Amino acid sequence: MAFIKVETEELKIEEVFRVKQEETEEQTGLMTLKEESEALNEMDEKYKLEKQHKFITEEKPFTCSQAEKTRSCKKKHFTCQQCEKSFKLKEGLIRHMRTHTGEKPYTCKQCGNSFSLCGTLKVHMRVHTGEKPYTCQQCGKSFNLYGNLKIHMRVHTGENPFTCQQCGNGFNQKAHLITHMRTHTGEKPFTCRQCGNGFNQKAHLVRHENSHLRDSFNQL
């Protein structure tokens, strides 16, 4: 966490935004990483499924038996014995089972982090390569995850899909709504390790902890 200089009693607006942005980007990044890696794995599964029956579609009309065979293949035959979720291909079930076993066979050679899905590793590698394949057509800003581009687009559209049920305020990110709800619930999940005071936003905790550092410097 970057050190934030305390100049006034209230945290400066740009400091609040920067800390909150770091916090929410971390949360939304994890969510979209999972979504995007799952999409990559679904594409891989679909490719294998189409490859299995390529002989049917090579400029040949479907016969009743062939069409029935294709339909039956699309049915989900492989079922998880732990949660009863079903999959079209055995590979899909194998990947899913890792959510139960915790197995992570795909390891990043640069940082050592391991992942349960090959698609997740592919998306993770953008952290090292700096690749940002998703670009906003309105302002040119680029993102490493498609989900982050979707969130960013709400800045241009003004869309606020997350609404507080208590006061009606709308937010463009779920993380912002969660932070806002603490003003109603009184929840303070961020605790100072030195004095035990609780805060409803991480930015407020950072400001408070910096006050301890300032006091320590003044006593030198």
C-alpha positions as CSV (number, residue, x, y, z in Angstrom):
1,M,0.0,0.0,0.0
2,A,1.4,3.4,-1.0
3,F,2.2,5.9,1.7
4,I,-0.3,8.8,1.7
5,K,0.8,12.1,3.0
6,V,-1.7,13.7,5.4
7,E,-2.0,17.4,4.8
8,T,-5.5,18.2,6.1
9,E,-8.0,16.7,8.6
10,E,-10.1,15.2,5.7
11,L,-8.6,12.9,3.1
12,K,-8.1,14.8,-0.2
13,I,-10.6,13.8,-2.9
14,E,-7.9,12.5,-5.3
15,E,-6.4,10.4,-2.5
16,V,-9.7,8.8,-1.7
17,F,-10.4,8.1,-5.3
18,R,-6.9,6.6,-5.9
19,V,-7.1,4.3,-2.9
20,K,-10.7,3.3,-3.6
21,Q,-9.9,2.7,-7.2
22,E,-7.0,0.4,-6.2
23,E,-9.3,-1.5,-3.8
24,T,-12.2,-1.9,-6.3
25,E,-10.0,-2.8,-9.2
26,E,-8.5,-5.6,-7.2
27,Q,-12.0,-6.9,-6.4
28,T,-13.5,-6.6,-9.8
29,G,-10.3,-7.9,-11.4
30,L,-10.6,-11.1,-9.5
31,M,-14.2,-11.5,-10.6
32,T,-13.6,-10.8,-14.3
33,L,-10.5,-13.0,-14.3
34,K,-12.7,-15.9,-13.3
35,E,-15.3,-15.0,-15.9
36,E,-12.8,-14.6,-18.7
37,S,-10.9,-17.8,-18.0
38,E,-14.1,-19.7,-17.9
39,A,-15.1,-18.2,-21.3
40,L,-11.7,-19.4,-22.7
41,N,-12.2,-22.9,-21.4
42,E,-15.8,-23.0,-22.8
43,M,-14.5,-22.0,-26.2
44,D,-11.9,-24.8,-26.0
45,E,-14.6,-27.3,-25.0
46,K,-16.9,-26.1,-27.9
47,Y,-14.0,-26.5,-30.3
48,K,-13.4,-30.1,-29.2
49,L,-17.1,-30.8,-29.5
50,E,-17.3,-29.4,-33.1
51,K,-14.1,-31.3,-34.0
52,Q,-15.6,-34.6,-32.9
53,H,-18.4,-34.2,-35.4
54,K,-16.6,-32.3,-38.2
55,F,-17.2,-35.3,-40.5
56,I,-21.0,-34.6,-40.4
57,T,-20.7,-31.0,-41.6
58,E,-18.2,-31.3,-44.4
59,E,-20.6,-30.3,-47.2
60,K,-22.9,-33.2,-46.4
61,P,-26.6,-32.7,-45.5
62,F,-27.7,-33.9,-42.1
63,T,-29.5,-37.2,-42.1
64,C,-32.0,-38.0,-39.3
65,S,-29.5,-40.3,-37.6
66,Q,-26.6,-37.8,-37.9
67,A,-28.7,-35.0,-36.5
68,E,-29.8,-37.2,-33.6
69,K,-26.2,-38.1,-32.9
70,T,-25.3,-34.4,-32.8
71,R,-28.2,-33.6,-30.5
72,S,-27.3,-36.5,-28.2
73,C,-23.7,-35.3,-28.1
74,K,-24.8,-31.9,-26.9
75,K,-26.5,-33.5,-24.0
76,K,-24.5,-33.4,-20.7
77,H,-23.2,-36.9,-20.0
78,F,-20.5,-36.3,-17.4
79,T,-21.8,-35.5,-13.9
80,C,-19.9,-34.4,-10.8
81,Q,-20.6,-36.8,-8.0
82,Q,-20.1,-34.1,-5.4
83,C,-22.4,-31.3,-6.6
84,E,-24.2,-33.0,-9.5
85,K,-23.2,-30.4,-12.0
86,S,-23.1,-31.9,-15.6
87,F,-20.8,-31.4,-18.5
88,K,-20.8,-32.2,-22.2
89,L,-17.2,-33.5,-22.3
90,K,-15.1,-35.4,-19.9
91,E,-12.5,-32.6,-20.0
92,G,-15.1,-30.2,-18.6
93,L,-15.7,-32.5,-15.7
94,I,-12.0,-32.9,-15.0
95,R,-11.5,-29.1,-14.9
96,H,-14.5,-28.7,-12.7
97,M,-13.3,-31.4,-10.2
98,R,-10.3,-29.1,-9.4
99,T,-12.7,-26.7,-7.7
100,H,-13.3,-29.5,-5.2
101,T,-9.8,-31.0,-4.9
102,G,-7.9,-27.6,-5.0
103,E,-5.6,-29.0,-7.7
104,K,-3.7,-26.2,-9.6
105,P,-1.7,-27.9,-12.4
106,Y,-1.0,-24.7,-14.4
107,T,1.9,-22.7,-13.0
108,C,3.2,-19.3,-14.2
109,K,7.0,-19.7,-15.0
110,Q,7.6,-16.0,-14.2
111,C,6.1,-15.7,-10.7
112,G,5.2,-19.2,-9.6
113,N,1.5,-18.6,-9.1
114,S,-0.6,-21.7,-9.9
115,F,-4.1,-22.0,-11.4
116,S,-6.7,-24.7,-11.8
117,L,-7.6,-23.7,-15.3
118,C,-5.4,-23.2,-18.4
119,G,-7.6,-20.2,-19.4
120,T,-6.9,-18.5,-16.0
121,L,-3.1,-18.8,-16.6
122,K,-3.5,-17.3,-20.1
123,V,-5.3,-14.3,-18.7
124,H,-2.8,-14.0,-15.8
125,M,0.1,-13.8,-18.2
126,R,-1.2,-10.4,-19.3
127,V,0.1,-9.1,-15.9
128,H,3.6,-9.9,-17.0
129,T,3.3,-9.1,-20.7
130,G,1.4,-5.8,-20.2
131,E,-1.1,-6.9,-22.9
132,K,-4.3,-5.0,-22.9
133,P,-6.4,-6.4,-25.8
134,Y,-9.7,-4.6,-24.9
135,T,-9.8,-0.9,-25.9
136,C,-12.5,1.7,-25.3
137,Q,-13.7,3.0,-28.6
138,Q,-14.7,6.3,-27.1
139,C,-11.6,7.4,-25.2
140,G,-8.9,4.9,-26.2
141,K,-8.2,3.5,-22.8
142,S,-7.2,-0.2,-22.8
143,F,-7.8,-3.0,-20.3
144,N,-6.4,-6.5,-19.8
145,L,-9.8,-8.0,-19.0
146,Y,-13.0,-7.6,-21.0
147,G,-15.0,-7.3,-17.7
148,N,-13.0,-4.2,-16.8
149,L,-13.8,-2.6,-20.2
150,K,-17.5,-3.3,-19.5
151,I,-17.2,-1.6,-16.1
152,H,-15.3,1.4,-17.7
153,M,-18.0,1.9,-20.3
154,R,-20.4,2.9,-17.6
155,V,-18.4,6.1,-17.2
156,H,-19.4,7.1,-20.7
157,T,-23.0,5.7,-20.6
158,G,-23.8,6.9,-17.1
159,E,-25.2,3.5,-16.3
160,N,-25.5,2.7,-12.6
161,P,-26.9,-0.9,-12.4
162,F,-26.2,-1.3,-8.7
163,T,-28.9,0.4,-6.5
164,C,-29.0,0.8,-2.8
165,Q,-32.3,-0.7,-1.5
166,Q,-32.4,1.6,1.4
167,C,-31.8,5.1,-0.1
168,G,-32.0,4.5,-3.8
169,N,-28.5,5.8,-4.7
170,G,-27.1,4.1,-7.8
171,F,-23.5,3.0,-8.5
172,N,-21.6,1.8,-11.5
173,Q,-19.7,-0.9,-9.6
174,K,-20.8,-3.5,-7.1
175,A,-17.8,-2.7,-4.9
176,H,-18.9,0.9,-4.7
177,L,-22.4,-0.3,-3.6
178,I,-20.8,-2.6,-0.9
179,T,-18.8,0.3,0.4
180,H,-21.9,2.6,0.5
181,M,-24.0,0.0,2.3
182,R,-21.6,0.3,5.3
183,T,-23.0,3.8,5.9
184,H,-26.3,2.1,6.6
185,T,-25.1,-1.0,8.5
186,G,-22.3,0.6,10.5
187,E,-19.9,-2.1,9.4
188,K,-16.2,-1.2,9.9
189,P,-14.1,-4.1,8.4
190,F,-10.8,-2.2,8.4
191,T,-9.1,-2.1,11.7
192,C,-6.0,-0.2,12.9
193,R,-3.4,-2.6,14.1
194,Q,-2.0,-0.1,16.5
195,C,-5.1,1.2,18.4
196,G,-7.9,-1.0,17.2
197,N,-10.1,1.7,15.7
198,G,-12.4,0.5,12.9
199,F,-13.2,2.2,9.6
200,N,-15.7,1.5,6.8
201,Q,-13.3,2.4,4.0
202,K,-9.7,1.3,3.4
203,A,-8.8,4.9,2.5
204,H,-9.9,6.1,5.9
205,L,-7.8,3.5,7.6
206,V,-4.7,4.5,5.5
207,R,-5.3,8.2,6.6
208,H,-5.6,7.1,10.2
209,E,-2.5,4.9,10.2
210,N,-0.5,7.8,8.6
211,S,-1.5,9.9,11.6
212,H,0.2,7.4,13.8
213,L,3.3,7.6,11.7
214,R,3.2,11.4,11.8
215,D,3.0,11.4,15.6
216,S,5.9,9.0,15.8
217,F,8.0,11.3,13.6
218,N,7.1,14.3,15.8
219,Q,8.3,12.5,18.9
220,L,11.8,11.9,17.5
